[in-house]
């Protein structure tokens, strides 16, 4: 009885190591949506920065005292 192997026999450990090296790529639509999400987030940050002078001062910087109704010394 003869056994012929073509392409060389791989051990299971080698096959697992090779499969971990291969990184699957996201689909074209997923990459497009990810890029769109990032660009919209950047634009939102630019708009917030541009109009930050119109926003109320941040009252959460005093450890939540404004939420609980306490006044803090400034």
PDB file of N, H, CA, C and O in Angstrom:
ATOM      1  N   UNK A   1       0.836  -1.158   0.000  1.00  0.00           N
ATOM      2  CA  UNK A   1       0.000   0.000   0.000  1.00  0.00           C
ATOM      3  C   UNK A   1       0.890   1.233   0.000  1.00  0.00           C
ATOM      4  O   UNK A   1       1.816   1.362   0.801  1.00  0.00           O
ATOM      5  N   UNK A   2       0.577   2.134  -0.926  1.00  0.00           N
ATOM      6  H   UNK A   2      -0.175   2.029  -1.576  1.00  0.00           H
ATOM      7  CA  UNK A   2       1.378   3.343  -1.060  1.00  0.00           C
ATOM      8  C   UNK A   2       0.499   4.570  -0.836  1.00  0.00           C
ATOM      9  O   UNK A   2      -0.671   4.600  -1.216  1.00  0.00           O
ATOM     10  N   UNK A   3       1.096   5.574  -0.210  1.00  0.00           N
ATOM     11  H   UNK A   3       2.047   5.549   0.099  1.00  0.00           H
ATOM     12  CA  UNK A   3       0.375   6.829   0.033  1.00  0.00           C
ATOM     13  C   UNK A   3       1.116   7.937  -0.688  1.00  0.00           C
ATOM     14  O   UNK A   3       2.319   8.120  -0.500  1.00  0.00           O
ATOM     15  N   UNK A   4       0.403   8.661  -1.498  1.00  0.00           N
ATOM     16  H   UNK A   4      -0.574   8.512  -1.651  1.00  0.00           H
ATOM     17  CA  UNK A   4       1.011   9.780  -2.211  1.00  0.00           C
ATOM     18  C   UNK A   4       0.432  11.084  -1.664  1.00  0.00           C
ATOM     19  O   UNK A   4      -0.785  11.253  -1.591  1.00  0.00           O
ATOM     20  N   UNK A   5       1.310  11.991  -1.286  1.00  0.00           N
ATOM     21  H   UNK A   5       2.299  11.854  -1.346  1.00  0.00           H
ATOM     22  CA  UNK A   5       0.846  13.301  -0.821  1.00  0.00           C
ATOM     23  C   UNK A   5       1.362  14.352  -1.790  1.00  0.00           C
ATOM     24  O   UNK A   5       2.519  14.309  -2.209  1.00  0.00           O
ATOM     25  N   UNK A   6       0.522  15.269  -2.132  1.00  0.00           N
ATOM     26  H   UNK A   6      -0.418  15.304  -1.792  1.00  0.00           H
ATOM     27  CA  UNK A   6       0.898  16.336  -3.058  1.00  0.00           C
ATOM     28  C   UNK A   6       0.912  17.655  -2.304  1.00  0.00           C
ATOM     29  O   UNK A   6      -0.039  17.974  -1.590  1.00  0.00           O
ATOM     30  N   UNK A   7       1.964  18.407  -2.453  1.00  0.00           N
ATOM     31  H   UNK A   7       2.737  18.147  -3.033  1.00  0.00           H
ATOM     32  CA  UNK A   7       2.070  19.694  -1.787  1.00  0.00           C
ATOM     33  C   UNK A   7       2.610  19.605  -0.375  1.00  0.00           C
ATOM     34  O   UNK A   7       2.667  20.621   0.318  1.00  0.00           O
ATOM     35  N   UNK A   8       2.992  18.472   0.058  1.00  0.00           N
ATOM     36  H   UNK A   8       2.946  17.647  -0.505  1.00  0.00           H
ATOM     37  CA  UNK A   8       3.555  18.322   1.395  1.00  0.00           C
ATOM     38  C   UNK A   8       2.472  18.181   2.451  1.00  0.00           C
ATOM     39  O   UNK A   8       1.409  18.796   2.365  1.00  0.00           O
ATOM     40  N   UNK A   9       2.758  17.381   3.420  1.00  0.00           N
ATOM     41  H   UNK A   9       3.622  16.881   3.490  1.00  0.00           H
ATOM     42  CA  UNK A   9       1.792  17.177   4.506  1.00  0.00           C
ATOM     43  C   UNK A   9       2.034  18.239   5.571  1.00  0.00           C
ATOM     44  O   UNK A   9       3.171  18.519   5.948  1.00  0.00           O
ATOM     45  N   UNK A  10       0.951  18.814   6.039  1.00  0.00           N
ATOM     46  H   UNK A  10       0.027  18.587   5.732  1.00  0.00           H
ATOM     47  CA  UNK A  10       1.055  19.824   7.091  1.00  0.00           C
ATOM     48  C   UNK A  10       0.589  19.217   8.407  1.00  0.00           C
ATOM     49  O   UNK A  10      -0.333  18.402   8.457  1.00  0.00           O
ATOM     50  N   UNK A  11       1.241  19.633   9.437  1.00  0.00           N
ATOM     51  H   UNK A  11       1.989  20.295   9.397  1.00  0.00           H
ATOM     52  CA  UNK A  11       0.778  19.222  10.758  1.00  0.00           C
ATOM     53  C   UNK A  11      -0.352  20.162  11.174  1.00  0.00           C
ATOM     54  O   UNK A  11      -0.401  21.301  10.710  1.00  0.00           O
ATOM     55  N   UNK A  12      -1.236  19.718  12.018  1.00  0.00           N
ATOM     56  H   UNK A  12      -1.196  18.792  12.395  1.00  0.00           H
ATOM     57  CA  UNK A  12      -2.338  20.587  12.446  1.00  0.00           C
ATOM     58  C   UNK A  12      -1.861  21.883  13.092  1.00  0.00           C
ATOM     59  O   UNK A  12      -2.497  22.922  12.915  1.00  0.00           O
ATOM     60  N   UNK A  13      -0.761  21.848  13.834  1.00  0.00           N
ATOM     61  H   UNK A  13      -0.244  21.004  13.978  1.00  0.00           H
ATOM     62  CA  UNK A  13      -0.246  23.059  14.479  1.00  0.00           C
ATOM     63  C   UNK A  13       0.189  24.077  13.430  1.00  0.00           C
ATOM     64  O   UNK A  13      -0.024  25.276  13.608  1.00  0.00           O
ATOM     65  N   UNK A  14       0.791  23.616  12.352  1.00  0.00           N
ATOM     66  H   UNK A  14       0.964  22.642  12.208  1.00  0.00           H
ATOM     67  CA  UNK A  14       1.215  24.511  11.283  1.00  0.00           C
ATOM     68  C   UNK A  14       0.012  25.134  10.595  1.00  0.00           C
ATOM     69  O   UNK A  14       0.021  26.324  10.277  1.00  0.00           O
ATOM     70  N   UNK A  15      -1.011  24.344  10.367  1.00  0.00           N
ATOM     71  H   UNK A  15      -1.018  23.378  10.625  1.00  0.00           H
ATOM     72  CA  UNK A  15      -2.217  24.857   9.718  1.00  0.00           C
ATOM     73  C   UNK A  15      -2.902  25.899  10.592  1.00  0.00           C
ATOM     74  O   UNK A  15      -3.404  26.898  10.076  1.00  0.00           O
ATOM     75  N   UNK A  16      -2.932  25.690  11.888  1.00  0.00           N
ATOM     76  H   UNK A  16      -2.524  24.879  12.308  1.00  0.00           H
ATOM     77  CA  UNK A  16      -3.542  26.660  12.798  1.00  0.00           C
ATOM     78  C   UNK A  16      -2.730  27.946  12.827  1.00  0.00           C
ATOM     79  O   UNK A  16      -3.298  29.038  12.818  1.00  0.00           O
ATOM     80  N   UNK A  17      -1.404  27.827  12.863  1.00  0.00           N
ATOM     81  H   UNK A  17      -0.943  26.939  12.871  1.00  0.00           H
ATOM     82  CA  UNK A  17      -0.552  29.009  12.883  1.00  0.00           C
ATOM     83  C   UNK A  17      -0.729  29.828  11.603  1.00  0.00           C
ATOM     84  O   UNK A  17      -0.742  31.058  11.650  1.00  0.00           O
ATOM     85  N   UNK A  18      -0.866  29.149  10.463  1.00  0.00           N
ATOM     86  H   UNK A  18      -0.856  28.150  10.425  1.00  0.00           H
ATOM     87  CA  UNK A  18      -1.056  29.857   9.206  1.00  0.00           C
ATOM     88  C   UNK A  18      -2.415  30.546   9.161  1.00  0.00           C
ATOM     89  O   UNK A  18      -2.539  31.646   8.623  1.00  0.00           O
ATOM     90  N   UNK A  19      -3.431  29.903   9.723  1.00  0.00           N
ATOM     91  H   UNK A  19      -3.331  29.009  10.160  1.00  0.00           H
ATOM     92  CA  UNK A  19      -4.763  30.509   9.699  1.00  0.00           C
ATOM     93  C   UNK A  19      -4.827  31.741  10.593  1.00  0.00           C
ATOM     94  O   UNK A  19      -5.605  32.654  10.318  1.00  0.00           O
ATOM     95  N   UNK A  20      -4.036  31.787  11.645  1.00  0.00           N
ATOM     96  H   UNK A  20      -3.404  31.045  11.869  1.00  0.00           H
ATOM     97  CA  UNK A  20      -4.016  32.961  12.520  1.00  0.00           C
ATOM     98  C   UNK A  20      -3.307  34.138  11.850  1.00  0.00           C
ATOM     99  O   UNK A  20      -3.621  35.293  12.137  1.00  0.00           O
ATOM    100  N   UNK A  21      -2.367  33.858  10.971  1.00  0.00           N
ATOM    101  H   UNK A  21      -2.112  32.920  10.737  1.00  0.00           H
ATOM    102  CA  UNK A  21      -1.636  34.925  10.289  1.00  0.00           C
ATOM    103  C   UNK A  21      -2.499  35.628   9.257  1.00  0.00           C
ATOM    104  O   UNK A  21      -2.313  36.816   8.992  1.00  0.00           O
ATOM    105  N   UNK A  22      -3.432  34.909   8.680  1.00  0.00           N
ATOM    106  H   UNK A  22      -3.584  33.944   8.895  1.00  0.00           H
ATOM    107  CA  UNK A  22      -4.275  35.470   7.633  1.00  0.00           C
ATOM    108  C   UNK A  22      -5.379  36.285   8.291  1.00  0.00           C
ATOM    109  O   UNK A  22      -6.186  35.752   9.052  1.00  0.00           O
ATOM    110  N   UNK A  23      -5.411  37.577   7.995  1.00  0.00           N
ATOM    111  H   UNK A  23      -4.755  38.011   7.376  1.00  0.00           H
ATOM    112  CA  UNK A  23      -6.426  38.451   8.572  1.00  0.00           C
ATOM    113  C   UNK A  23      -7.499  38.677   7.526  1.00  0.00           C
ATOM    114  O   UNK A  23      -7.220  39.069   6.393  1.00  0.00           O
ATOM    115  N   UNK A  24      -8.717  38.423   7.926  1.00  0.00           N
ATOM    116  H   UNK A  24      -8.944  38.105   8.846  1.00  0.00           H
ATOM    117  CA  UNK A  24      -9.804  38.611   6.978  1.00  0.00           C
ATOM    118  C   UNK A  24     -10.066  40.100   6.822  1.00  0.00           C
ATOM    119  O   UNK A  24      -9.992  40.867   7.782  1.00  0.00           O
ATOM    120  N   UNK A  25     -10.368  40.484   5.612  1.00  0.00           N
ATOM    121  H   UNK A  25     -10.428  39.861   4.832  1.00  0.00           H
ATOM    122  CA  UNK A  25     -10.605  41.880   5.305  1.00  0.00           C
ATOM    123  C   UNK A  25     -12.106  42.143   5.288  1.00  0.00           C
ATOM    124  O   UNK A  25     -12.895  41.315   4.832  1.00  0.00           O
ATOM    125  N   UNK A  26     -12.475  43.304   5.790  1.00  0.00           N
ATOM    126  H   UNK A  26     -11.834  43.976   6.160  1.00  0.00           H
ATOM    127  CA  UNK A  26     -13.891  43.660   5.803  1.00  0.00           C
ATOM    128  C   UNK A  26     -14.365  43.873   4.368  1.00  0.00           C
ATOM    129  O   UNK A  26     -13.575  44.164   3.469  1.00  0.00           O
ATOM    130  N   UNK A  27     -15.648  43.723   4.180  1.00  0.00           N
ATOM    131  H   UNK A  27     -16.289  43.487   4.910  1.00  0.00           H
ATOM    132  CA  UNK A  27     -16.209  43.894   2.846  1.00  0.00           C
ATOM    133  C   UNK A  27     -16.097  45.349   2.413  1.00  0.00           C
ATOM    134  O   UNK A  27     -15.840  46.238   3.225  1.00  0.00           O
ATOM    135  N   UNK A  28     -16.290  45.573   1.140  1.00  0.00           N
ATOM    136  H   UNK A  28     -16.499  44.851   0.479  1.00  0.00           H
ATOM    137  CA  UNK A  28     -16.206  46.924   0.591  1.00  0.00           C
ATOM    138  C   UNK A  28     -17.244  47.830   1.250  1.00  0.00           C
ATOM    139  O   UNK A  28     -16.935  48.970   1.595  1.00  0.00           O
ATOM    140  N   UNK A  29     -18.452  47.344   1.427  1.00  0.00           N
ATOM    141  H   UNK A  29     -18.703  46.418   1.147  1.00  0.00           H
ATOM    142  CA  UNK A  29     -19.507  48.144   2.046  1.00  0.00           C
ATOM    143  C   UNK A  29     -19.166  48.475   3.497  1.00  0.00           C
ATOM    144  O   UNK A  29     -19.395  49.600   3.941  1.00  0.00           O
ATOM    145  N   UNK A  30     -18.624  47.515   4.237  1.00  0.00           N
ATOM    146  H   UNK A  30     -18.438  46.601   3.876  1.00  0.00           H
ATOM    147  CA  UNK A  30     -18.264  47.744   5.635  1.00  0.00           C
ATOM    148  C   UNK A  30     -17.148  48.779   5.742  1.00  0.00           C
ATOM    149  O   UNK A  30     -17.184  49.639   6.622  1.00  0.00           O
ATOM    150  N   UNK A  31     -16.158  48.703   4.855  1.00  0.00           N
ATOM    151  H   UNK A  31     -16.129  48.004   4.140  1.00  0.00           H
ATOM    152  CA  UNK A  31     -15.078  49.693   4.863  1.00  0.00           C
ATOM    153  C   UNK A  31     -15.605  51.075   4.495  1.00  0.00           C
ATOM    154  O   UNK A  31     -15.177  52.075   5.072  1.00  0.00           O
ATOM    155  N   UNK A  32     -16.540  51.138   3.531  1.00  0.00           N
ATOM    156  H   UNK A  32     -16.887  50.326   3.063  1.00  0.00           H
ATOM    157  CA  UNK A  32     -17.140  52.407   3.141  1.00  0.00           C
ATOM    158  C   UNK A  32     -17.905  53.017   4.314  1.00  0.00           C
ATOM    159  O   UNK A  32     -17.764  54.208   4.595  1.00  0.00           O
ATOM    160  N   UNK A  33     -18.711  52.208   4.995  1.00  0.00           N
ATOM    161  H   UNK A  33     -18.825  51.241   4.766  1.00  0.00           H
ATOM    162  CA  UNK A  33     -19.499  52.717   6.112  1.00  0.00           C
ATOM    163  C   UNK A  33     -18.604  53.156   7.272  1.00  0.00           C
ATOM    164  O   UNK A  33     -18.903  54.139   7.950  1.00  0.00           O
ATOM    165  N   UNK A  34     -17.522  52.441   7.497  1.00  0.00           N
ATOM    166  H   UNK A  34     -17.279  51.643   6.946  1.00  0.00           H
ATOM    167  CA  UNK A  34     -16.579  52.823   8.549  1.00  0.00           C
ATOM    168  C   UNK A  34     -15.934  54.170   8.226  1.00  0.00           C
ATOM    169  O   UNK A  34     -15.813  55.027   9.101  1.00  0.00           O
ATOM    170  N   UNK A  35     -15.525  54.354   6.987  1.00  0.00           N
ATOM    171  H   UNK A  35     -15.623  53.658   6.276  1.00  0.00           H
ATOM    172  CA  UNK A  35     -14.946  55.628   6.567  1.00  0.00           C
ATOM    173  C   UNK A  35     -15.947  56.763   6.651  1.00  0.00           C
ATOM    174  O   UNK A  35     -15.603  57.872   7.060  1.00  0.00           O
ATOM    175  N   UNK A  36     -17.178  56.490   6.266  1.00  0.00           N
ATOM    176  H   UNK A  36     -17.457  55.589   5.934  1.00  0.00           H
ATOM    177  CA  UNK A  36     -18.234  57.505   6.343  1.00  0.00           C
ATOM    178  C   UNK A  36     -18.487  57.906   7.792  1.00  0.00           C
ATOM    179  O   UNK A  36     -18.654  59.087   8.094  1.00  0.00           O
ATOM    180  N   UNK A  37     -18.513  56.931   8.677  1.00  0.00           N
ATOM    181  H   UNK A  37     -18.377  55.971   8.432  1.00  0.00           H
ATOM    182  CA  UNK A  37     -18.735  57.194  10.098  1.00  0.00           C
ATOM    183  C   UNK A  37     -17.610  58.060  10.672  1.00  0.00           C
ATOM    184  O   UNK A  37     -17.866  59.000  11.426  1.00  0.00           O
ATOM    185  N   UNK A  38     -16.370  57.738  10.312  1.00  0.00           N
ATOM    186  H   UNK A  38     -16.163  56.975   9.700  1.00  0.00           H
ATOM    187  CA  UNK A  38     -15.222  58.512  10.806  1.00  0.00           C
ATOM    188  C   UNK A  38     -15.260  59.944  10.282  1.00  0.00           C
ATOM    189  O   UNK A  38     -14.990  60.887  11.026  1.00  0.00           O
ATOM    190  N   UNK A  39     -15.594  60.107   9.009  1.00  0.00           N
ATOM    191  H   UNK A  39     -15.813  59.341   8.405  1.00  0.00           H
ATOM    192  CA  UNK A  39     -15.612  61.455   8.442  1.00  0.00           C
ATOM    193  C   UNK A  39     -16.734  62.292   9.042  1.00  0.00           C
ATOM    194  O   UNK A  39     -16.552  63.487   9.274  1.00  0.00           O
ATOM    195  N   UNK A  40     -17.899  61.681   9.299  1.00  0.00           N
ATOM    196  H   UNK A  40     -18.046  60.710   9.111  1.00  0.00           H
ATOM    197  CA  UNK A  40     -19.001  62.419   9.916  1.00  0.00           C
ATOM    198  C   UNK A  40     -18.662  62.800  11.361  1.00  0.00           C
ATOM    199  O   UNK A  40     -19.045  63.875  11.823  1.00  0.00           O
ATOM    200  N   UNK A  41     -17.955  61.934  12.068  1.00  0.00           N
ATOM    201  H   UNK A  41     -17.644  61.061  11.693  1.00  0.00           H
ATOM    202  CA  UNK A  41     -17.543  62.237  13.432  1.00  0.00           C
ATOM    203  C   UNK A  41     -16.553  63.398  13.445  1.00  0.00           C
ATOM    204  O   UNK A  41     -16.640  64.282  14.298  1.00  0.00           O
ATOM    205  N   UNK A  42     -15.611  63.396  12.503  1.00  0.00           N
ATOM    206  H   UNK A  42     -15.540  62.678  11.811  1.00  0.00           H
ATOM    207  CA  UNK A  42     -14.655  64.505  12.408  1.00  0.00           C
ATOM    208  C   UNK A  42     -15.371  65.816  12.101  1.00  0.00           C
ATOM    209  O   UNK A  42     -15.052  66.851  12.688  1.00  0.00           O
ATOM    210  N   UNK A  43     -16.323  65.780  11.198  1.00  0.00           N
ATOM    211  H   UNK A  43     -16.582  64.940  10.722  1.00  0.00           H
ATOM    212  CA  UNK A  43     -17.079  66.991  10.848  1.00  0.00           C
ATOM    213  C   UNK A  43     -17.875  67.481  12.054  1.00  0.00           C
ATOM    214  O   UNK A  43     -17.937  68.685  12.302  1.00  0.00           O
ATOM    215  N   UNK A  44     -18.481  66.568  12.801  1.00  0.00           N
ATOM    216  H   UNK A  44     -18.431  65.590  12.600  1.00  0.00           H
ATOM    217  CA  UNK A  44     -19.240  66.967  13.993  1.00  0.00           C
ATOM    218  C   UNK A  44     -18.323  67.628  15.014  1.00  0.00           C
ATOM    219  O   UNK A  44     -18.702  68.626  15.626  1.00  0.00           O
ATOM    220  N   UNK A  45     -17.135  67.094  15.204  1.00  0.00           N
ATOM    221  H   UNK A  45     -16.826  66.283  14.707  1.00  0.00           H
ATOM    222  CA  UNK A  45     -16.180  67.703  16.142  1.00  0.00           C
ATOM    223  C   UNK A  45     -15.752  69.083  15.684  1.00  0.00           C
ATOM    224  O   UNK A  45     -15.591  69.988  16.503  1.00  0.00           O
ATOM    225  N   UNK A  46     -15.564  69.256  14.361  1.00  0.00           N
ATOM    226  H   UNK A  46     -15.696  68.520  13.696  1.00  0.00           H
ATOM    227  CA  UNK A  46     -15.201  70.581  13.840  1.00  0.00           C
ATOM    228  C   UNK A  46     -16.317  71.587  14.071  1.00  0.00           C
ATOM    229  O   UNK A  46     -16.056  72.733  14.436  1.00  0.00           O
ATOM    230  N   UNK A  47     -17.557  71.166  13.863  1.00  0.00           N
ATOM    231  H   UNK A  47     -17.769  70.235  13.566  1.00  0.00           H
ATOM    232  CA  UNK A  47     -18.693  72.068  14.061  1.00  0.00           C
ATOM    233  C   UNK A  47     -18.830  72.439  15.534  1.00  0.00           C
ATOM    234  O   UNK A  47     -19.085  73.598  15.861  1.00  0.00           O
ATOM    235  N   UNK A  48     -18.662  71.466  16.421  1.00  0.00           N
ATOM    236  H   UNK A  48     -18.454  70.524  16.156  1.00  0.00           H
ATOM    237  CA  UNK A  48     -18.738  71.748  17.857  1.00  0.00           C
ATOM    238  C   UNK A  48     -17.633  72.719  18.259  1.00  0.00           C
ATOM    239  O   UNK A  48     -17.875  73.648  19.028  1.00  0.00           O
ATOM    240  N   UNK A  49     -16.439  72.514  17.751  1.00  0.00           N
ATOM    241  H   UNK A  49     -16.242  71.759  17.126  1.00  0.00           H
ATOM    242  CA  UNK A  49     -15.320  73.403  18.062  1.00  0.00           C
ATOM    243  C   UNK A  49     -15.585  74.807  17.527  1.00  0.00           C
ATOM    244  O   UNK A  49     -15.305  75.797  18.203  1.00  0.00           O
ATOM    245  N   UNK A  50     -16.122  74.888  16.318  1.00  0.00           N
ATOM    246  H   UNK A  50     -16.349  74.084  15.769  1.00  0.00           H
ATOM    247  CA  UNK A  50     -16.385  76.183  15.690  1.00  0.00           C
ATOM    248  C   UNK A  50     -17.421  76.985  16.470  1.00  0.00           C
ATOM    249  O   UNK A  50     -17.320  78.208  16.567  1.00  0.00           O
ATOM    250  N   UNK A  51     -18.417  76.297  17.026  1.00  0.00           N
ATOM    251  H   UNK A  51     -18.499  75.303  16.947  1.00  0.00           H
ATOM    252  CA  UNK A  51     -19.502  76.981  17.725  1.00  0.00           C
ATOM    253  C   UNK A  51     -19.445  76.796  19.241  1.00  0.00           C
ATOM    254  O   UNK A  51     -20.455  76.981  19.919  1.00  0.00           O
ATOM    255  N   UNK A  52     -18.299  76.439  19.774  1.00  0.00           N
ATOM    256  H   UNK A  52     -17.478  76.289  19.224  1.00  0.00           H
ATOM    257  CA  UNK A  52     -18.189  76.169  21.210  1.00  0.00           C
ATOM    258  C   UNK A  52     -18.441  77.417  22.044  1.00  0.00           C
ATOM    259  O   UNK A  52     -18.813  77.303  23.212  1.00  0.00           O
ATOM    260  N   UNK A  53     -18.250  78.597  21.481  1.00  0.00           N
ATOM    261  H   UNK A  53     -17.948  78.689  20.533  1.00  0.00           H
ATOM    262  CA  UNK A  53     -18.491  79.823  22.242  1.00  0.00           C
ATOM    263  C   UNK A  53     -19.979  80.021  22.541  1.00  0.00           C
ATOM    264  O   UNK A  53     -20.327  80.823  23.409  1.00  0.00           O
ATOM    265  N   UNK A  54     -20.848  79.315  21.848  1.00  0.00           N
ATOM    266  H   UNK A  54     -20.565  78.664  21.144  1.00  0.00           H
ATOM    267  CA  UNK A  54     -22.289  79.425  22.070  1.00  0.00           C
ATOM    268  C   UNK A  54     -22.808  78.431  23.106  1.00  0.00           C
ATOM    269  O   UNK A  54     -23.954  78.526  23.544  1.00  0.00           O
ATOM    270  N   UNK A  55     -21.976  77.493  23.488  1.00  0.00           N
ATOM    271  H   UNK A  55     -21.044  77.416  23.132  1.00  0.00           H
ATOM    272  CA  UNK A  55     -22.412  76.446  24.415  1.00  0.00           C
ATOM    273  C   UNK A  55     -22.257  76.909  25.858  1.00  0.00           C
ATOM    274  O   UNK A  55     -21.409  77.746  26.168  1.00  0.00           O
ATOM    275  N   UNK A  56     -23.088  76.354  26.734  1.00  0.00           N
ATOM    276  H   UNK A  56     -23.777  75.674  26.482  1.00  0.00           H
ATOM    277  CA  UNK A  56     -23.004  76.662  28.156  1.00  0.00           C
ATOM    278  C   UNK A  56     -21.714  76.098  28.726  1.00  0.00           C
ATOM    279  O   UNK A  56     -21.184  75.112  28.213  1.00  0.00           O
ATOM    280  N   UNK A  57     -21.204  76.719  29.789  1.00  0.00           N
ATOM    281  H   UNK A  57     -21.635  77.519  30.206  1.00  0.00           H
ATOM    282  CA  UNK A  57     -19.988  76.165  30.407  1.00  0.00           C
ATOM    283  C   UNK A  57     -20.247  74.759  30.936  1.00  0.00           C
ATOM    284  O   UNK A  57     -21.371  74.420  31.307  1.00  0.00           O
ATOM    285  N   UNK A  58     -19.221  73.970  30.964  1.00  0.00           N
ATOM    286  H   UNK A  58     -18.308  74.246  30.662  1.00  0.00           H
ATOM    287  CA  UNK A  58     -19.349  72.591  31.411  1.00  0.00           C
ATOM    288  C   UNK A  58     -19.502  72.560  32.926  1.00  0.00           C
ATOM    289  O   UNK A  58     -18.580  72.923  33.658  1.00  0.00           O
ATOM    290  N   UNK A  59     -20.660  72.128  33.390  1.00  0.00           N
ATOM    291  H   UNK A  59     -21.408  71.833  32.796  1.00  0.00           H
ATOM    292  CA  UNK A  59     -20.927  72.091  34.835  1.00  0.00           C
ATOM    293  C   UNK A  59     -20.559  70.755  35.451  1.00  0.00           C
ATOM    294  O   UNK A  59     -20.672  70.590  36.666  1.00  0.00           O
ATOM    295  N   UNK A  60     -20.124  69.803  34.651  1.00  0.00           N
ATOM    296  H   UNK A  60     -20.032  69.937  33.664  1.00  0.00           H
ATOM    297  CA  UNK A  60     -19.773  68.487  35.198  1.00  0.00           C
ATOM    298  C   UNK A  60     -18.330  68.418  35.669  1.00  0.00           C
ATOM    299  O   UNK A  60     -17.915  67.388  36.199  1.00  0.00           O
ATOM    300  N   UNK A  61     -17.561  69.468  35.496  1.00  0.00           N
ATOM    301  H   UNK A  61     -17.899  70.306  35.066  1.00  0.00           H
ATOM    302  CA  UNK A  61     -16.157  69.443  35.903  1.00  0.00           C
ATOM    303  C   UNK A  61     -15.987  69.559  37.415  1.00  0.00           C
ATOM    304  O   UNK A  61     -14.887  69.356  37.927  1.00  0.00           O
ATOM    305  N   UNK A  62     -17.057  69.881  38.134  1.00  0.00           N
ATOM    306  H   UNK A  62     -17.952  70.046  37.718  1.00  0.00           H
ATOM    307  CA  UNK A  62     -16.960  70.031  39.586  1.00  0.00           C
ATOM    308  C   UNK A  62     -17.414  68.766  40.319  1.00  0.00           C
ATOM    309  O   UNK A  62     -18.043  68.848  41.374  1.00  0.00           O
ATOM    310  N   UNK A  63     -17.101  67.622  39.769  1.00  0.00           N
ATOM    311  H   UNK A  63     -16.590  67.556  38.912  1.00  0.00           H
ATOM    312  CA  UNK A  63     -17.374  66.311  40.371  1.00  0.00           C
ATOM    313  C   UNK A  63     -18.853  66.046  40.588  1.00  0.00           C
ATOM    314  O   UNK A  63     -19.208  65.336  41.529  1.00  0.00           O
ATOM    315  N   UNK A  64     -19.721  66.585  39.761  1.00  0.00           N
ATOM    316  H   UNK A  64     -19.433  67.162  38.997  1.00  0.00           H
ATOM    317  CA  UNK A  64     -21.133  66.286  39.842  1.00  0.00           C
ATOM    318  C   UNK A  64     -21.885  67.066  40.892  1.00  0.00           C
ATOM    319  O   UNK A  64     -23.044  66.745  41.157  1.00  0.00           O
ATOM    320  N   UNK A  65     -21.290  68.077  41.509  1.00  0.00           N
ATOM    321  H   UNK A  65     -20.348  68.337  41.294  1.00  0.00           H
ATOM    322  CA  UNK A  65     -21.966  68.846  42.546  1.00  0.00           C
ATOM    323  C   UNK A  65     -23.185  69.570  41.985  1.00  0.00           C
ATOM    324  O   UNK A  65     -24.188  69.711  42.684  1.00  0.00           O
ATOM    325  N   UNK A  66     -23.118  70.029  40.746  1.00  0.00           N
ATOM    326  H   UNK A  66     -22.303  69.914  40.178  1.00  0.00           H
ATOM    327  CA  UNK A  66     -24.247  70.740  40.141  1.00  0.00           C
ATOM    328  C   UNK A  66     -25.422  69.795  39.927  1.00  0.00           C
ATOM    329  O   UNK A  66     -26.575  70.221  39.985  1.00  0.00           O
ATOM    330  N   UNK A  67     -25.148  68.538  39.683  1.00  0.00           N
ATOM    331  H   UNK A  67     -24.211  68.192  39.636  1.00  0.00           H
ATOM    332  CA  UNK A  67     -26.221  67.570  39.473  1.00  0.00           C
ATOM    333  C   UNK A  67     -26.965  67.317  40.778  1.00  0.00           C
ATOM    334  O   UNK A  67     -28.186  67.161  40.775  1.00  0.00           O
ATOM    335  N   UNK A  68     -26.243  67.276  41.889  1.00  0.00           N
ATOM    336  H   UNK A  68     -25.251  67.403  41.892  1.00  0.00           H
ATOM    337  CA  UNK A  68     -26.847  66.989  43.179  1.00  0.00           C
ATOM    338  C   UNK A  68     -27.433  68.238  43.826  1.00  0.00           C
ATOM    339  O   UNK A  68     -28.027  68.130  44.899  1.00  0.00           O
ATOM    340  N   UNK A  69     -27.298  69.396  43.237  1.00  0.00           N
ATOM    341  H   UNK A  69     -26.815  69.484  42.365  1.00  0.00           H
ATOM    342  CA  UNK A  69     -27.870  70.614  43.770  1.00  0.00           C
ATOM    343  C   UNK A  69     -26.970  71.346  44.755  1.00  0.00           C
ATOM    344  O   UNK A  69     -27.408  72.323  45.364  1.00  0.00           O
ATOM    345  N   UNK A  70     -25.740  70.912  44.932  1.00  0.00           N
ATOM    346  H   UNK A  70     -25.384  70.118  44.437  1.00  0.00           H
ATOM    347  CA  UNK A  70     -24.829  71.585  45.843  1.00  0.00           C
ATOM    348  C   UNK A  70     -24.039  72.649  45.092  1.00  0.00           C
ATOM    349  O   UNK A  70     -23.775  72.518  43.896  1.00  0.00           O
ATOM    350  N   UNK A  71     -23.677  73.671  45.791  1.00  0.00           N
ATOM    351  H   UNK A  71     -23.891  73.777  46.762  1.00  0.00           H
ATOM    352  CA  UNK A  71     -22.819  74.708  45.210  1.00  0.00           C
ATOM    353  C   UNK A  71     -21.389  74.448  45.642  1.00  0.00           C
ATOM    354  O   UNK A  71     -21.137  73.981  46.753  1.00  0.00           O
ATOM    355  N   UNK A  72     -20.469  74.749  44.764  1.00  0.00           N
ATOM    356  H   UNK A  72     -20.674  75.128  43.861  1.00  0.00           H
ATOM    357  CA  UNK A  72     -19.060  74.570  45.084  1.00  0.00           C
ATOM    358  C   UNK A  72     -18.399  75.928  45.077  1.00  0.00           C
ATOM    359  O   UNK A  72     -18.839  76.846  44.386  1.00  0.00           O
ATOM    360  N   UNK A  73     -17.329  76.046  45.861  1.00  0.00           N
ATOM    361  H   UNK A  73     -16.972  75.300  46.423  1.00  0.00           H
ATOM    362  CA  UNK A  73     -16.572  77.304  45.900  1.00  0.00           C
ATOM    363  C   UNK A  73     -15.685  77.367  44.687  1.00  0.00           C
ATOM    364  O   UNK A  73     -15.068  76.374  44.301  1.00  0.00           O
ATOM    365  N   UNK A  74     -15.622  78.517  44.094  1.00  0.00           N
ATOM    366  H   UNK A  74     -16.123  79.324  44.408  1.00  0.00           H
ATOM    367  CA  UNK A  74     -14.756  78.693  42.912  1.00  0.00           C
ATOM    368  C   UNK A  74     -13.641  79.631  43.206  1.00  0.00           C
ATOM    369  O   UNK A  74     -12.815  79.900  42.334  1.00  0.00           O
TER     370      UNK A  74
END
